[in-house]
Amino acid sequence: MKLFCFGPGFSARALIRLLPDADVVATGRDADARARLEADGIRAVEFDGTAPLPDGALDGVTHVLASIPPGDEGDPVARCCGEQLRACKSLEWVGYLSTTGVYGDRQGGWVDETADLRPAGQRGERRVQAERDWLLLFGGADRPAVTIFRLAGIYGPGRSQFNALREGTSRRLVKPGQVFSRIHVDDIGAVLKASIEQPRPGGVYNVCDDEPAPPQDVVTHAAELLGIEPPPEVAFEDADLSPMARSFYGESKRCRNDLIKRELGVRLAYPDYRAGLKAVLAAESG
């Protein structure tokens, strides 16, 4: 397997860890980013989202994972590298990391992969268009198997409620009826690997755990695990929030994950935030 990662971020690294025998290549925007990749044993290729890849960058690539978010001009990979990807005859599987934000606000209701898309705001609309661009990139052909992964809120070692609690910047905002779905980064890696092993062209999967929960409950539990007092509760309407943070609280939904279990055979290592946070703390303490 030769895996090419457009954007070797938190989720892509989780997949890379599960593929120790893979030949991995990843993009870096600048020389410093590429040097960091090389230091980690990952071959680096220049890509800044404005021009195609260098000639030969995709030679022999069998699997592609794209996690670079779309911008004002759409998805940078599909736009700049679409022709190169279509010309890559060795390509078997393409994964695009999207977000459950494409569903918009459901006032706490449940959604699965068959739900209509109602993105709220420009970021969500860009994601919907990016999903369409990727699914149409190869003209609907069965190969490569293009697959969309709609990720819930991602957390893991070095990126969880513990960070803000330790820094003293955590807030426990309370908005009645507000719930979010989440996913531990290691479970993302497991889902991606399962899809590689059982590819379905045009597949779309929600990637989330079993228990959507109010955000203040997660903060409270994380504080308990650290043995500290949680921050005081603050009513959402009284909170001083940035426009982005306020828009984040403008969406409330529960995402179903039955399909990754039924079709891909995934058994989540961290089916709820309690199990996930316990593992994060152990990893950070070890």
C-alpha positions in Angstrom: 0.0 0.0 0.0 1.2 3.5 -0.8 -0.8 6.1 1.1 -0.9 9.8 0.1 -2.2 12.2 2.6 -3.4 15.7 1.7 -3.0 17.3 5.1 -1.3 15.0 7.5 -3.2 16.2 10.6 -4.6 14.7 13.8 -7.0 12.2 12.0 -4.6 11.3 9.2 -1.9 10.4 11.8 -4.3 8.1 13.5 -4.7 6.1 10.3 -1.0 6.1 9.6 -0.3 4.6 13.0 -2.5 1.6 12.0 -0.6 1.0 8.8 2.9 0.4 9.9 3.9 -1.3 6.7 2.5 1.4 4.4 4.6 3.6 2.2 3.3 7.0 3.4 3.7 10.4 1.5 2.1 13.6 2.8 1.8 17.2 1.8 3.4 20.2 3.5 2.6 23.8 2.8 6.1 25.1 3.5 9.6 24.0 4.1 9.2 23.9 7.8 6.1 21.7 7.6 7.9 19.3 5.2 10.9 19.1 7.4 8.7 18.1 10.4 7.1 15.4 8.2 10.5 14.1 7.2 11.6 14.0 10.8 8.7 11.8 11.5 9.7 9.4 8.8 7.0 10.6 6.3 8.1 11.6 2.8 7.0 15.1 2.1 5.6 16.8 -1.0 4.9 20.5 -1.5 1.3 21.5 -1.8 -0.1 24.9 -0.7 -3.6 24.6 -2.3 -2.9 26.9 -5.2 -1.2 24.7 -7.7 -1.0 21.0 -8.7 1.4 18.6 -7.1 4.9 18.2 -8.5 5.2 15.8 -11.5 5.3 12.2 -10.4 4.1 12.9 -6.8 1.3 10.3 -7.2 3.3 7.6 -8.9 2.3 4.2 -7.5 -0.2 5.7 -5.0 -2.9 3.2 -4.1 -4.8 5.1 -1.4 -5.5 8.9 -0.9 -6.8 10.6 2.2 -7.8 14.2 1.9 -8.4 16.3 5.1 -7.7 19.8 3.9 -10.8 22.0 4.5 -12.4 23.9 1.6 -11.9 27.6 1.2 -13.5 30.5 -0.6 -12.7 28.8 -4.0 -13.8 25.3 -2.9 -11.9 22.2 -2.2 -8.2 22.9 -3.0 -7.3 19.3 -3.7 -10.1 18.6 -6.0 -9.6 21.9 -7.7 -5.8 21.8 -8.1 -5.1 18.1 -8.3 -8.3 16.6 -9.8 -6.6 15.9 -13.2 -3.6 14.3 -11.6 -5.8 12.1 -9.4 -7.9 10.9 -12.4 -4.7 10.0 -14.2 -3.4 7.9 -11.3 -4.1 4.4 -12.6 -2.9 2.6 -9.4 -5.4 4.4 -7.2 -7.8 2.1 -5.4 -9.4 4.1 -2.6 -10.0 7.8 -1.8 -11.2 9.0 1.6 -12.4 12.6 2.1 -12.8 13.8 5.7 -15.9 16.0 6.0 -17.9 17.0 9.0 -21.3 16.3 10.6 -21.8 20.0 10.3 -23.3 19.3 6.8 -26.6 18.3 8.6 -27.0 21.7 10.2 -29.2 22.2 13.3 -31.7 19.5 14.2 -32.7 20.9 17.6 -31.2 17.8 19.3 -32.8 15.3 16.9 -31.1 12.2 15.5 -29.6 12.1 12.0 -28.1 9.3 9.9 -26.4 9.2 6.5 -29.8 9.3 4.7 -30.8 12.7 6.2 -31.0 15.7 3.9 -28.2 18.2 4.2 -29.1 21.5 5.8 -25.8 23.3 6.4 -26.0 26.5 8.5 -23.6 29.1 7.2 -20.9 29.3 4.7 -18.5 26.7 6.2 -21.2 24.0 6.1 -22.2 24.9 2.6 -18.5 24.6 1.5 -18.3 21.2 3.0 -21.5 20.0 1.2 -20.0 21.2 -2.1 -16.7 19.6 -1.4 -18.4 16.3 -0.7 -20.1 16.5 -4.1 -16.9 17.5 -5.8 -15.1 14.4 -4.5 -18.0 12.0 -5.3 -18.1 13.3 -8.9 -14.3 13.6 -9.4 -14.0 10.2 -11.1 -17.3 10.4 -13.0 -19.1 7.9 -10.7 -16.7 5.1 -11.6 -16.4 2.2 -9.1 -12.7 2.6 -8.9 -11.2 4.2 -7.0 -13.7 3.8 -4.2 -14.4 7.4 -3.2 -15.7 7.5 0.4 -16.9 10.4 2.5 -16.4 10.4 6.3 -18.5 12.9 8.3 -16.6 13.4 11.5 -18.1 14.6 14.8 -16.2 16.6 17.3 -12.7 15.1 17.4 -10.7 14.7 20.6 -7.7 12.6 21.7 -4.3 13.0 23.5 -3.2 16.6 23.5 -6.6 17.8 22.2 -9.4 17.5 24.7 -11.2 19.2 27.5 -8.1 18.6 29.7 -6.1 21.2 27.9 -8.4 24.1 28.7 -8.9 22.9 32.3 -5.2 22.7 32.9 -4.7 26.2 31.4 -7.6 27.6 33.5 -9.5 28.7 30.4 -12.2 26.1 30.4 -15.9 27.3 30.6 -19.0 25.3 31.4 -21.6 26.8 29.2 -25.2 25.7 29.6 -27.7 25.9 26.8 -30.8 23.8 27.6 -31.3 21.0 25.0 -27.8 21.4 23.5 -26.0 18.2 22.6 -23.0 17.3 20.4 -21.6 14.1 19.0 -17.9 13.3 19.5 -15.3 10.8 18.4 -11.9 9.7 19.7 -9.2 10.1 17.1 -8.2 6.5 17.4 -11.7 5.4 16.5 -11.4 7.6 13.4 -8.3 5.7 12.4 -10.1 2.4 12.9 -13.0 3.5 10.7 -10.7 4.6 7.9 -8.8 1.4 8.0 -12.0 -0.7 8.0 -13.1 1.2 4.9 -9.8 0.6 3.1 -10.3 -3.1 3.8 -14.0 -3.1 2.7 -14.3 -0.3 0.1 -17.7 0.8 -1.1 -17.6 3.3 -4.0 -19.7 6.3 -3.0 -19.9 5.3 0.6 -20.8 8.0 3.2 -20.3 7.3 6.9 -21.0 9.2 10.1 -18.0 8.8 12.4 -19.1 9.4 15.9 -19.5 7.6 19.3 -22.6 6.1 20.8 -23.5 8.9 23.2 -24.1 12.5 22.1 -23.9 14.6 25.3 -24.3 18.2 26.6 -20.9 20.0 26.5 -21.1 21.0 30.2 -21.3 17.3 31.1 -18.0 16.6 29.3 -16.3 19.4 31.1 -17.6 18.3 34.5 -16.4 14.7 33.9 -12.9 15.8 32.7 -12.5 18.0 35.8 -13.5 15.0 38.0 -10.8 12.9 36.3 -8.2 15.6 37.0 -9.4 15.8 40.6 -10.2 19.5 40.3 -13.3 21.6 40.7 -15.1 22.2 37.4 -15.5 25.8 36.3 -18.8 27.5 37.3 -21.8 27.0 35.0 -22.5 30.0 32.8 -25.8 30.5 30.9 -25.2 30.5 27.2 -27.1 33.8 26.8 -24.8 35.5 29.3 -21.5 34.2 27.8 -19.2 36.5 25.9 -18.4 34.3 22.8 -16.7 34.9 19.5 -18.9 34.7 16.4 -17.4 31.3 15.6 -18.0 29.9 19.0 -21.6 31.2 19.1 -22.2 29.6 15.7 -20.9 26.3 17.0 -23.6 26.4 19.7 -26.2 27.2 17.0 -26.3 23.6 16.0 -27.6 20.7 18.2 -28.0 17.2 16.9 -27.4 13.5 17.7 -25.6 11.6 15.0 -26.2 7.9 14.5 -23.2 5.6 13.8 -25.0 2.3 13.0 -23.6 2.1 9.5 -19.9 2.0 10.5 -20.8 -0.9 12.7 -23.1 -2.8 10.4 -21.2 -2.3 7.1 -17.6 -1.9 8.2 -17.7 -4.1 11.3 -16.2 -1.4 13.5 -16.3 -1.8 17.2 -15.5 1.5 18.9 -12.7 1.4 21.4 -14.3 4.5 23.1 -18.1 4.4 22.7 -18.6 7.4 24.9 -16.8 10.4 26.2 -16.2 8.8 29.6 -14.2 5.9 28.1 -12.5 8.3 25.7 -11.4 10.8 28.3 -10.1 8.1 30.6 -7.9 6.8 27.8 -6.7 10.3 26.9 -5.7 11.0 30.5 -3.8 7.6 30.7 -2.0 8.4 27.5 -1.0 11.9 28.6 0.1 10.6 32.0 2.1 7.7 30.6 
